[in-house]
């Protein structure tokens, strides 16, 4: 097994003891930490090493020459070409804006993979029998001379998986492994030469690495596959024609059917919404890290809660979205040549690694319940959760379907829904405890509603952030208009798909839900006109998409045929013929 650099192995069963002076067997180390308990069944993260690109630099300006894959296909499908001619905005400007500026657009390209001989082990630190909690340690596991395992190290691959067969996910056991004291990562905690333990700030800083990784994987391992799936499915849907919408006309593009629009366009809006929430998380991370460097750890709990909740929500919604894109392409979507199956099996793993989603939602819920109680007591809380201090019954003021296109109207609806779910769950939790139920049992009896409240909070923040991002685009009128449509669609799709939680306490009435449905369906036809330019703005090369259905030129059927011919099964006669079919077909003896 080749171990990847900076591999986080969560090793709470492992204990690290401070041993003081070096032994004869390790004269080069001045002082040592001794890992003396085996790590059993621990697994490395399933995601590849995040690229070194910034969150904003994921796309590039369109360059027609880069879309060639060496195929003899030279022309662009006329249906796809006509979609690009009617764009209501500049695709190039939108790409640059999504990238965060032209400099970022020009910068990103290569991703470098590495092999490593060391790993980072997260282990319990013991000094003189006292446990100081989980800390990270750099541990060499392979020889630098011949790559063999070091003494006391047992490692191997865990076996086949749904995907990531090129990524080593392994087991690792450590028995009596000595580690230099200096190998403990000590930006905020350290063991001094005399064995004294020194910590700066909160103990929770030890989990900062996991928070960092969760934020990075949202961009590279989740949002990018979602964008690719939308690109493939939408391009295919304007090339694929089936049945007639009107008698006497040619068969219609399947994207002209409202049902196909309702499948794909909300997923496109979701891709943009998650792109912007990723920028929000990056800004939050930079702000919190700046405070941490000043030895201020007060904002760390908010970052931990947000990275946990958004990792869970974004991966769950994106996995569902990629599956919808695959199914929307019919039988061709199921073909590996579409590129969609590999995207699906890749993105579904993101719901599990770096924290299983249910556990992460409960981490967010714990933060929300704590903030709700603080806000109710008049204590200060982070700005992102101040809305919890004003939980009160109310009614949605919208009087017609057009008013539901106001960001203020639907953002307020999401805020009310999130606040109600947090407050009602907190009340249930408190009632159970006051009735004599132990705290941990009361918490377990509320976990379904706690997870629902955490998702509602994250959904609210996503809608609010999308609306605020659009508001800042006043200088780019063309882009702002289409982004406003996407924001409206994302928000109304969420209400349409989760009608129960908005209708529950009467904040939205049945008549208003009909208005929401009408506005939601109207938006599908509006965004349909710009669907192809909107995915073109993601600016994936054909090589990156690796899809016969989603290529820039739209030559779907020619490319499917060309790629199918390269399959080994189409280059040789079936071995079953000589063994089974030939004797059967050429046997002239009577069966009587």
DOTORFI-804195 format. One record per residue: z, y, x of N, C-alpha, C in turn. Coordinates in steps of 0.2 Angstrom, whole numbers, plus 5000, padded with zeros to 4 digits. Layout:
ZYXZYXZYX
...
//
This chain:
500049945004500050005000500050065004
499550115003499550175007499950225003
500450255006500950295002500650375003
500650404997500450474997500950525000
500750575003501150625006501550655000
502250675002502650704997502650674990
502850604991502850564985503550564983
503650584977504350584974504550524971
505050484974505350424971506050434968
506150434962506750454959507250394960
507650404964508050344967508850354966
509050364959509750374958510150314960
509850254960510250194962510450204970
510050244973510150244981510750284982
511150264987511650304990511550324997
511650384999511550405006512250425009
512450395014513150405017513050445024
513450495025513450535031513850495036
513550475042513850435047514050475053
513850535054514050575060513650555066
513950535071513550535078513050475078
512550485082512050435082512350365085
511950315084512050245087511650235092
511750175096511250155101510550135099
510550115092509850095090509450155088
509750215088509350275086509550335090
509350325097509650375102509250445101
508750445097508350515097508650555091
509050525087509250565081509950595083
510050655082510750685084511250665079
511150655072511550635067511250605062
511550555058511150515053511450515046
511050505042511250485035510950415034
511450375031511250305030511150285023
510550265022510350235015510550165015
511150145011511350085011511350045005
511050065000510950034994510150024992
509949964990509249954989509049994983
508450024983508050054978507649994974
507849984968507449924965507049954959
506449934959505949944954505750014953
505850054958505650124957504950134958
504650184954503950194954503750264956
503250264960502950334962502650364956
502550434956502150464951501450434951
501150434945500550404944499950454945
500150524946499650574947499450584954
498850594955498650614962498950674965
498950684971499250744974498950804971
499250854968498950914965498550944970
498050974968497551014973497951074975
497651104981497951164983497651224980
497251214975497051274971497551314967
497451374966497951414962497751394955
498251414950498151394943497551424940
497351484943496751524940496151504943
496151464949495451454952495251384951
494951374945494751304943494051304941
493751364941493051364938492651404943
491951404942491551444946490951474942
490651524945490051554942489551504941
489151514935488651464934488051474940
487851414943487351414948486851364945
486251374943485851324940485651274944
485651284951485451224956485951174956
486651194955487151144956487151094950
486851104945486851054939486350994940
485950994945485550934947485950874950
485750814947486050754950485550714954
485050744956484550704959484050664954
484150684948483750644943483050674942
482550634940481950664939481850704933
482450714929482450754923482450824925
481950864923481950934925482050984920
481950974913481951024908482651014904
482851074901483451074897483251054890
483651014887483550994880483451064876
482951064872482851134868483451144863
483751094860484251114856484851144859
485051114866485551144870485351214872
484751224874484451294876484551344871
484351324865484451374859485151394858
485651354859486351374858486551424863
486251424869486451464874486151534873
485551534870485251604869485551644864
485951614860486251654854487051674856
487251664862487951674863488151744862
488751754859488951824857489351864863
489351834868489751864874489351834880
489651864886489351844893489751784895
489451734896489751664899489951684906
489651714910489851734917490451774917
490551824912491151864912491751824910
491651784905492151744903492451694908
491951664912492151614917492551654922
492351714924492651754929493351774927
493451784920494051804917494551744917
494251694915494651634915494951614922
494551624927494751614934495251654937
495351714933495751764936495451814941
494751824941494451864945493851834949
493351874951492751844954492951814961
493451844964493651814971493951744970
494351724965494551664963493951614961
493451644958492851604955492451584961
492451624966492051604972492351554977
493051554976493451524981493551444981
493651414975493851344974493251304974
493351244978492851194978493151124980
493351124986493451054989494251034987
494350974986495050944986495150894991
495650904995495750855001496250804999
496150745000496550684999496950665006
497550645006497850625012498250565011
498350525017498750465017499350485021
499950455020500550475023500950415025
501350425030501850375032502550385031
502650445027503350465025503350475017
503950465015504050485008504650525007
504750555001505350594999505750554994
506350534996506750494992507350534989
507350534983507850564979508450514978
509050534981509550484982510250524981
510750484979511450514978511750524985
512050574987512350594993513050584993
513350534997514050524998514250545005
514850585005515150605011515850585011
516150545015516750515015516950495008
516550455005516650424998516550474992
516450534993516350584988515650594986
515450584980514750594978514550664977
514050694980513850764979513150764975
512950714971512350714967511750694971
511150704967510550684969510250734974
509950714980509650764985509050724987
508550764990507950744993508050735000
507750675002507750655010507050635012
506750655017506150635020506350565024
505950515022506150445025505450425028
505450405034504850375037504850295035
504350275032504250205029503750165033
503350195037502850155041502850175048
502650135052502550145059501950195060
502050245065501450285067500950255071
501150195074500750165079500250115075
500550075071500150015068500150015060
500550065057500550075050500950015047
501349975051501749925048502349955045
502649915040503249945037503849945042
504249995042504850005046505349955044
505849945049506349895048506849925042
506949875037507349895031506949915025
506349925026505849945021505449885018
505449885011505049835008504649875003
504049865003503549904999502949864997
502649884991502049844989501749884982
501249864980500849894974501149854968
501249894963501449864956500949824952
500349834954499849794951499349834947
498849794943498349834939498649884934
498349934932498549984927497949994923
498050044918497450064913496950104917
497150144922496750184926497150194933
496850244937497150254943497150194948
496650154947496650094952496550114959
496350174960496250204967496950234970
497450234965498050264967498550214968
498950214973499450164974500050184971
500250144966500950154963501350094965
501850104968502250054971502950044970
503249984972503949974972504149994979
504750014980505050024987505750004987
505949964992506649954993506949965000
507549995000507750015007508449985008
508549955013509149915015509349935022
509949965022510249995029509750035033
509450085030508950125033509250185036
509250205042509550265045509050325045
509250375043508850435042509250495046
508850535050509150595053509450645048
510050665050510350715046509850775044
509450795049508950845048508450835043
508350765041507850745036508050765029
508650785028508850805021508550875020
508150885015507850945013508450995011
508451045015509051085014508951165013
508451185009508351255008508951285004
509251245000509851264996510451224997
510451165000511051125001510951095008
511551085012511451055018512151015020
512050965025512650935028512750965035
513250995036513351025043513550975048
513450985055513550935060514250895059
514750935057515450905056515550875049
515050865045515050835039515250875033
515250935034515450985029514850995024
514950985018514350995013514351075011
513751105011513651175009513151185004
513251214999512751224993512651294992
512051314991511951384989511651384981
512051414977511851414970511951354966
511651344961511751284956511551224959
511951174956511751104958511051084955
510851114950510251104947509651114951
509751154957509151164961508851104964
509251054964508950984967508450964962
508350984956507850964952507251004952
507251054956506751104956506051074958
506051024962505450994964505050964958
505450924954505150894948504850954944
505251004943504951064939504351084941
504251094948503651124951503051074950
503251004951502650954950502450954942
502950964938502750964931502251024929
502351074932501951134930501251124933
501251104940500651094943500151034939
500450984937500050934934499750954927
500151004924499851024917499151054918
499051084924498351114925497951064927
498051034933497550994936497450924933
497950894930497950824927497850824920
497950874916497950874909497450924906
497450994908497051034905496351034907
496251014913495551004916495250944912
495550884912495250834908495050854901
495550894897495450914891494750954890
494751004895494151044895493451004896
493550954900492950914902492750874895
493250844892493150804886492750854880
493050914880492750964875492050974877
491850984883491251004886490750944884
490950884885490550824884490350814877
490850824873490850804866490450864862
490550924864490150974861489450984863
489250974869488550974871488250914868
488550854868488250794864488150814857
488550844854488550854847487950904845
487650944849487150984848486450954850
486450894853485950854855485750804850
486350764848486350714843486150734836
485650714833485450734827485550664822
485750684816485850624811485850654804
485450624800485350634793485150704792
485050724785484750794784485250834780
485350894782485750934778485450964772
484750974772484350994767483750954766
483550944760482850904759482250934763
481850894766481250924769481350944776
481950954778482050984785482150924790
482150934796482250884801483050864801
483150814804483850794804484350844808
484950854806485350904808485750884814
485850934818486350924824487050904821
487350854824487950834820488550884821
488450934825488950994826488851034820
488251034816488151074810488551044804
488850984805489250964799489950984800
490251004794490951034795491450984797
491350924795491750874798491850864805
491250874809491150864816491450934819
491350984816491651054818492451044818
492651014812493451014811493750964816
493350914819493550874824493650904831
493050944833493050964839493251034841
493151084836493251154838493951164838
494451134834495151144836495351124843
495051074845495151044852494951094857
494351124856494151184860494651234860
494851254855495351314854496051294858
496251234857496851204861496751204868
496151194871496051194878496151264881
495851314877495951384879496751404878
497051384873497751404872498151374878
498051314880498351284885498251314892
497651334893497451374899497851434899
497951464894498351524894499151514895
499351464892500051444892500251414899
499751394903499851374910499951434914
499551484913499551544916500251574915
500551574909501151594907501751554911
501651494911502151454915502151464923
501551484925501451504932501851564934
501751614929502051674930502851674929
503051624925503751614924504051584930
503651534933503851504939503951544945
503451594946503451644951504051684951
504151704944504751754943505351724945
505451654942506051624944506151604951
505651584954505651574961505851634965
505551694963505751754967506551764966
506751754960507551764959507951714963
507651654964508051594968508051614975
507551644978507451664985507951724986
508151754981508651804981509351784980
509451714979510051674978510351684971
509851704966510051714959509751654955
510151604953509951544950510051544942
510151604939510251614932509651594928
509051604930508451594926508151524927
508451484931508251414933508251364926
508851374922508851324916508251344912
508051404911507451424906506851384909
506751394916506151364919506151284918
506751254919506751184918506651164911
506951204906506751184899506051194897
505751244900505051264898504551214901
504651194907504251154911504351084908
504851064905504951004902504650994895
504751054891504451054884503751054884
503451104889502751114889502351054892
502651024897502350964899502350904894
502850904890502850854884502250874879
502350934877501850954871501150954873
501050984879500350994882500050924883
500350874886500150804887499950774881
500450774876500350744870499750764866
499750834865499150864861498550844865
498550854871497850844875497650774875
498150724875497950654874497550644868
497850664862497650664856496950694855
496850754858496250794858495650754862
495850724868495250684871495050624867
495550594864495350534860494950554854
495050614851494650634846493950654848
493850684854493250694857492850634858
493150584861492850514862492650484855
493050484850492850454844492250494840
492250564842491750604838491050594841
491050564847490350544850490150474848
490550444843490250374841490250324846
489750274845489750224850489550244857
489150294858489050324865489650354868
490150374864490750394867491150344870
491150284867491450224870491150194876
490550214878490250194884490550224890
490650194895490950214901490450274904
489850264902489350314905489450384902
489850384896489950454893490450494897
490850454902491350494905492050504901
492050484895492550504891493150444891
492950384892493450334892493950344899
493650364904494050374910494450434910
494250484906494650544905495250524900
495150484895495650464891496150424894
495950374898496450324902496850364907
496550414910496850464915497350504911
497150534906497650584903498250554899
498150494897498650464893499250444898
499050434904499650424909500050484910
499850544908500150604909500750604904
500750574899501250574894501950534897
501850494902502350454905502550474912
502150494916502350504923502750574923
503150584928503450654929503950664923
504150614920504650624914504350604908
504550544905504350524898504450584893
503950594889503950654885504550654880
504750604877505350614873505950634876
506050604882506650634886506550704888
505950724890505850794891505950844885
505750824879505850864873506550874872
506950814873507650824872508050864877
507750874883507950924888507850994886
507251004883507151074880507651084874
507751034870508151044864508851054866
509151024871509751044874509851114876
509351144879509351214881509351254875
508951234870508851274864509451274860
509851224859510451214855510951264859
510951254865511451294869511351374868
510651394868510451464867510651484860
510551444855510651454848511351474847
511851434850512551444849512751504853
512451524859512651584862512351644858
511751634856511451694852511951704845
512151654842512551654836513151694838
513451684844514051714846513951784849
513351804849513251874851513251874859
513151824862513051824869512351824871
512251854877511551864879511151794881
510551794879510051734880509451764883
509051714886508351734889507951764884
507551814886507051844881506651794877
506451744879506051694876506351664870
507051664869507351634864507851684860
507651744861508051794857507951794849
507351764848507251754840507751704837
508051664841508551624838509251664835
509251724837509851764835509751794828
509151784825508951814819508651764814
508951714814508751654809508951674802
508551684798508651704791508051684786
508251674780507751654775507251704774
506651694772506151744770505551714767
505051754766504451734763503851764767
503351724768502751754771502451804767
502251864770502051924766501251924764
500951874767500151874766499951864759
499451904757499251904750498551874749
498251864754497551834753497351804760
496751764760496651724766496451774772
496251834771496051874777496651894780
497251904777497851924780498151874785
497951804783498151754788497751754794
497351804795496951804802497351864806
497851884804498251934807498751894812
498751904818499251874823499951884821
500051944819500751954817501051914811
500551894806500751854801500851784803
500351754807500451684808500951674814
501051724818501551714824502251714821
502351764815502951764812503151694808
502651664806502651604802502951544807
502651544813502851494818503551514821
503751574821504351594824504951574818
504751584812505251564807505351484807
504751454807504751374807505251354813
505051374819505451354825506251374824
506351434822507051454822507451414816
507051394811507351354806507551284808
507051254812507151184814507751184819
507751234824508351234829508951244825
509051294821509651304817509851254813
509451224809509651164805509851104809
509551094814509751034819510451044822
510551114824511151134827511751124822
511551144816512051134810512251064809
511751024809511850944808512250914813
512150934819512450914825513250934825
513350994823514051024822514350984817
514050974811514350944806514550874807
514150834811514350764813514950764818
514950814822515550814827516150834823
516150884819516750904815516950844810
516550804809516750744804517050684808
517050694815517450644819516950604823
516250614822515850574826515850594834
515850554838515850574845515250614847
515350654852514750694854514150664855
514150604860513550574862513250534856
513650514851513450474845513050524841
513350584840513150634836512450664838
512350664845511750684848511250634847
511350574847510950514846510650514839
511050534834510950534827510450594826
510350644830509950704829509350704833
509250654837508750664842508050664839
507850634834507150644831507050724829
507550754826507550824824507550864830
507950844835507950884841507250894844
506950834845506250834848505750874844
505850864837505450904833505550984834
506151004834506351074836506051094842
506051054847505851074854505051084854
504751044850503951044850503851114846
504251124840504051184836504151244841
504651244845504751304849504151314854
503951264857503451264862502751284858
502651264852502051284848502051354847
502651374845502751454843502651494850
502851474855502751514861502051514863
501651454862500951444864500551494859
500651494853500351544848500451614850
501051634851501251704853500951724860
500951674864500651694871499851704870
499551664866498851664865498651734862
499051754857498951814853499051874858
499551874862499651924867499151934872
498851874874498351874879497751904876
497551894870496951924867497051994866
497652014865497752084864497652124870
497752094876497652134882496952134884
496452104880495752104882495352164879
495652214877495352274874494752294878
494752294884494152324888493552274888
493652214886493152164886493052144878
492652194875492652184868492252114866
491752094869491352034867491851974868
492151974874492551914875493251914870
493451974869494051984865493951954858
493351964855493151944849493151874848
492851834853492751764852493451734854
493851764858494551734860494951744854
494851804850495251814844495151754839
494451744838494351684833494651624836
494651604842494951544845495651544843
496051604845496751604843496851594836
496551624832496651614824496551544823
496051514825495851444824496451394826
496651404832497251364835497851374831
498051434829498651444825498551414818
498051424815497951404808497851324808
497551304813497451224813498151194814
498651224817499351204818499651204811
499551254807499851264801499551214796
498951204796498551164792498751084793
498851074800499051004801499750984801
500151034800500951024799501151064793
500851054788500951094782501651084780
501951024780502651014778503151054780
503151064787503651104790503651184788
503051204786502951274784503151284777
503051234773503151234766503851214764
504251184769504851154768505351194764
505451254767505951304764505651354760
505051354758504651404754504451464757
504451464764504251524768503451534766
503151474766502451474764502351444758
502051474753501951434746501351394746
501351354741500751314740500051354739
500151414736499551454735499351484742
499851504746499651524752499351474757
499651414756499351354760498551354759
498351364752497651354751497251414754
497651474755497251534758497251514765
497751484768497651464775497151414777
497051364772496551314773495851344772
495751394768495151434767494951464773
495451504776495251544782495151494788
495451444788495451394794494651364793
494451344788493851314787493251374788
493351434786492851484787492751494795
493351494799493251504806492851444809
492851384807492451334810491751354810
491451384805490751404805490651464810
491151504810491051564815491051544822
491551504824491551474831490951434833
490751394828490151344829489651384833
489451444831488951484834488951484842
489551494844489751504851490051444855
489951384851490351324854490051304861
489451304862489151284868489251334874
489151394873489351444878490051444880
490551424875491251424876491451364881
491051314880491151254885490851264892
490251304891489851314897490351364902
490751404899491151444903491651414907
491851344905492251304909491951294916
491251294916490851284922490951224926
490951164923490951104926490251084929
490251064935489551034937489450964934
488850944934488650884932489050824936
489050834942489450794946490150784944
490450844943491150844941491250804934
490850814929490850784923490750714923
490250694927490050624928489950594921
489550624917489350604910488650604908
488450554906487750554903487650594897
488150604893488150644887488250714888
488650734893488850804894488450844899
487950814902487550854907487350924905
487250964909487051034908486351034904
485950994906485250994903485150964897
485650924895485650894888485250834887
484950814893484450754892484850694891
485150684886485650624885485350554885
484850544881484550484880484150464887
483750504890483450484896483950474901
484550504902485050494907485350424905
485550414899485850354897485350294900
484750304898484250244900484250234908
484250294911484150294918484750264922
485350284919485950254922486050184920
485850164914485950094912485550044917
484950074919484550034923484850014930
485350054932485650044938486249984938
486349964932486849914931486649854934
487049814937486849744940486649694935
486849704929486649654924485949664922
485649724923484949734921484549724927
484749704933484349694939484249614940
484549574936484449504938484449464931
484149404932484149364926484849334925
485049324919485649294917485749224920
486249214923486349144926486449094921
486649114915486749064909486049034907
485549064909484849044906484748974909
484748964916484648904919485148844917
485748864916486248814915486248794908
486248844903486348824896485648834892
485348884893484748904888484148864889
483948854896483348824898483348754895
483848714897483848644894483848634887
484148684883484148684876483448704873
483148754876482448774874481848724876
481948694881481448654884481548574883
482048554879482148484877481648464872
481148424873480648404868480848344864
481448314866481648254863481848264856
481648224851481848224844482648224843
482948264839483648264838483848214833
483348174830483448124825483648064828
//
